[in-house]
Amino acid sequence: MTVPKDAVWERDPHTAAKHDLLKRYLEAWAPILLSRNDVITYAEGFAGAGVYKQGEPGSPVVAYEVFARALSNSQDLWINPVGLVLVSGATSHNASNAAASSAFGQ
């Protein structure tokens, strides 16, 4: 596979499948993790830009949305901080990640 030169690229079908698996996995585990831990840190070593050309969310956004939904749907008054550590080797992703963060009020 060639490395995309643009900061944001088209999402491949296998990537969409990976995001679906990630979402289902985190939806199952987020409530458990949040109920049993004081702090949650989600780390991703290949975060990319966080969004694809057609506006599809990348895995960092998928993870953020799952944890945000788990916190808002909780019957408990969880005050657990959730941190996201996103690493990307491409400096071109910095602007995209900053834009995605500002969209979430970060």
C-alpha positions as CSV (number, residue, x, y, z in Angstrom):
1,M,0.0,0.0,0.0
2,T,1.3,3.4,-0.9
3,V,1.3,6.1,1.7
4,P,-1.2,8.9,0.9
5,K,0.5,12.3,0.2
6,D,-2.6,14.4,1.2
7,A,-3.4,15.2,4.8
8,V,-6.9,13.7,4.3
9,W,-7.6,10.8,2.0
10,E,-10.3,8.4,0.8
11,R,-11.4,5.7,3.3
12,D,-10.8,2.2,2.1
13,P,-13.5,-0.5,2.7
14,H,-11.2,-2.5,5.1
15,T,-10.7,0.7,7.1
16,A,-14.5,1.1,7.4
17,A,-14.7,-2.4,8.7
18,K,-11.9,-1.7,11.2
19,H,-13.8,1.3,12.4
20,D,-17.0,-0.7,12.8
21,L,-15.1,-3.3,14.9
22,L,-13.5,-0.6,17.0
23,K,-16.8,1.1,17.7
24,R,-18.5,-2.2,18.7
25,Y,-15.5,-3.2,20.9
26,L,-15.4,0.2,22.7
27,E,-19.2,0.3,23.1
28,A,-19.0,-3.0,25.0
29,W,-16.0,-2.0,27.1
30,A,-16.3,1.8,27.7
31,P,-19.1,1.5,30.4
32,I,-17.1,-1.3,32.1
33,L,-13.8,0.7,32.0
34,L,-15.5,3.9,33.2
35,S,-17.2,2.2,36.1
36,R,-14.0,0.5,37.3
37,N,-11.3,3.1,36.8
38,D,-10.6,6.6,37.9
39,V,-8.9,7.7,34.7
40,I,-9.2,6.2,31.2
41,T,-6.6,6.9,28.5
42,Y,-7.2,5.8,24.9
43,A,-3.9,5.7,23.0
44,E,-3.6,5.3,19.2
45,G,-0.2,5.0,17.5
46,F,-1.5,5.7,13.9
47,A,-4.2,8.2,14.4
48,G,-4.0,9.9,11.0
49,A,-6.0,13.0,10.3
50,G,-9.2,11.9,12.2
51,V,-11.4,12.4,9.2
52,Y,-11.6,11.2,5.6
53,K,-12.3,13.0,2.4
54,Q,-16.1,12.2,2.4
55,G,-16.3,13.4,6.0
56,E,-16.3,9.9,7.5
57,P,-14.8,9.8,11.1
58,G,-11.4,8.3,11.6
59,S,-10.7,6.0,14.5
60,P,-9.8,8.8,17.0
61,V,-13.2,10.4,16.4
62,V,-15.0,7.0,16.6
63,A,-13.3,6.4,20.0
64,Y,-14.1,9.9,21.3
65,E,-17.8,9.6,20.3
66,V,-18.1,6.2,22.0
67,F,-16.6,7.4,25.3
68,A,-18.7,10.6,25.1
69,R,-21.9,8.7,24.6
70,A,-21.0,6.2,27.4
71,L,-20.5,9.1,29.8
72,S,-23.7,10.9,28.8
73,N,-25.8,7.6,29.0
74,S,-24.4,6.6,32.3
75,Q,-26.9,6.2,35.2
76,D,-23.9,6.8,37.5
77,L,-22.4,10.2,38.1
78,W,-19.1,9.3,36.6
79,I,-16.6,12.1,36.7
80,N,-13.8,10.0,35.2
81,P,-11.6,11.9,32.9
82,V,-11.0,10.3,29.5
83,G,-7.8,11.2,27.8
84,L,-6.9,10.6,24.2
85,V,-3.3,10.2,23.2
86,L,-3.1,10.4,19.4
87,V,0.2,9.9,17.6
88,S,0.7,10.5,13.8
89,G,4.0,10.6,12.0
90,A,2.7,13.1,9.5
91,T,3.0,16.8,10.4
92,S,0.2,17.5,7.8
93,H,-2.2,15.9,10.2
94,N,-1.7,18.5,12.9
95,A,-4.1,21.0,11.3
96,S,-6.7,18.3,10.7
97,N,-6.5,17.0,14.3
98,A,-6.7,20.6,15.6
99,A,-9.8,21.2,13.5
100,A,-11.4,18.0,14.7
101,S,-10.6,18.9,18.3
102,S,-12.2,22.3,18.0
103,A,-15.3,20.7,16.5
104,F,-15.6,18.9,19.9
105,G,-15.1,22.1,21.9
106,Q,-11.6,21.0,23.0
